[in-house]
Amino acid sequence: MVSHSCIFFRYTGQFYINGKIAGSRSVEIDIKNFRNNYIGKSKYDYDPNFKGSIKDFRLYNRELTYREILALAEKTSSTPLENLQGIVEKLRTYYHRQLLLSQGHIVGGYSPSLLLNMKKGSCNDYSVLGTHIFRSLGIPSAIDFSQQAGHDWNVLFLGDQSYDCSFIDNDTLGTHLKLYEEILPDRIAKIFRHTYAKQPDTPVMSGTEESFPESFRTPCIKDVSDLYLPTTDVSVTLDKKPPQDQQFAYLCFFLREWSPVHWSKHRRGKAHFTKMGNGVVYLPVYYHNNQTYPAAYPFALTLEGETRILKPDTLALQRLTLIRKYPEERVYQKDRLLGATFQVAQKEDFSDAQTIHTVDQRPEIRYNEVSVSLDKKYRYFRFMAPPRSNGGEICEIDLFDENGQKMEPYKIIGNYASPPDRTPESVFDGEPLTSYWCDQPDEGWVGVDFGKPVSIASFRFLPLNDDNFIRENELYELFYWDEQWVSLGRQTGTSSQYLEYNNAPGNALFC
């Protein structure tokens, strides 16, 4: 009898790519110690691991025929949507590389040659460039846009399905507008598509000679709001007569001014508007001589698709408390400050640091005030950003003594591994829109050396923001809509960071 410490089986292995033979080599399997064979890893330590993803792995107790291998390859191949996503990602990679080489943006203008060589442009220019490229590759593509959001993007077609797509952002097909809505909540009321053919239901195709809002002076737009948004068809009673013989009424969306977003012919004081985005306030108007004229009171179209007319009731006054002058435009990464600490110390290296406050809940997007009770004076104060936060995107820190007087730093200290415009000085410059950033994710901190021990009674800190909170010494004015904007008076902001109006009418729209 012959004894072996291990048993090896050697055979010639065939390697296939997409069902076709790509090569062969001699393969050796240790049958006795079969568990020492790995997927994506060699049994020899000096071999590199496989860098990538493995979608499927199967074992068979027999040799597969060529037809079986070919059928298996066809069955596990990528879907058409995955193939389309792969093409888009390759195009983005190529043009992003070109963007770096040109040290700017590769957009601007409208002809393909200009778009490929100019360095500045808008999202519409990116979309036009993407459309040229997609169509040159045989990929059906169009451009959708939202006038209220001021945004354009590509839409790609695969069979009877369409997928919104940004040519410059690295999002997957069908997710771009969803991400954009998170940045601009309650901003998108209507979405249209640029078309080559004239659309018969557009105002300019009606045959009337009245003037139209600028955005509706083209017949080549198609309403596709219901492909993106929860929408509702709305019938509106028009309280006012048109200034002349206008056949069209419009619904407006307010963004610094009333802007028409959809049209409808009216008859006998009624107008019917299709596919209106839910969760938005609209004002019915007429349009004449480049001006809008109110046709009825504004109304809120709820998320459930119900309408609520906003007619002010001056007999039912209410008190309003305002903490912002404009809704949040973006989703702030408030979690970046969770776990941050504020410390005082006597020693410059903070080896004797005492933590006086920890951020244990999401801070508000305004100055967050903290009172402290310290038993002695301290020379040093600092903010320690949470791990992996690159400095926590802190914008401002103010410190106050027991008399409520702001304390000026003798010297600003911190980790200066930061861009030139986001150094520790950004946190003490009095500018709410400048912030600190640290290139070392776990080492972000900024602080103050007062030059001598001082008494600290309180401090406040400001997270990343859009400067739309109520600020001290700034002048504000509140309006409500009653066929025009009516002022409720002016107020100057205080350190409380809110305004109170006791004479506001009920059921009104405010601005």
Secondary structure, DSSP 8 states (H G I E B T S, - for coil): ----S--EEEEEEEEEETTEEEEEEEEEEESTTGGG--SS--SSTTS----S--------SS---HHHHHHHHHHSS--HHHHHHHHHHHHHHHHHHHHHHHTS-S--SSSHHHHHH-----HHHHHHHHHHHHHHTT--EEEEEETTTTEEEEEEEETTEEEEE-SSS---TT-HHHHHHHHSTT-----EEE-SS--TTSGGGS---S---GGGS-S-EEE-GGGTS-EEEEEEE--S--SSS--EEEEEEESSSEEEEEEEEEETTEEEEEEEESSEEEEEEEEETTEEEE-S--EEE-TTS-EEE---EEEEEEEEEESBSS---S---GGGGTT-EEEEESSTT-TT-EEEEE--S---SS-EEEE---SS-EEEEEEE--TTSTTTTEEEEEEE-TTS-B---SEEEE---S-TTSSGGGGGSS-TT-----SSTT--EEEEEEEEEE---EEEEEES--S-B--TT-EEEEEEESSSEEEEEEEE--TT--EEEEEEEET--B-
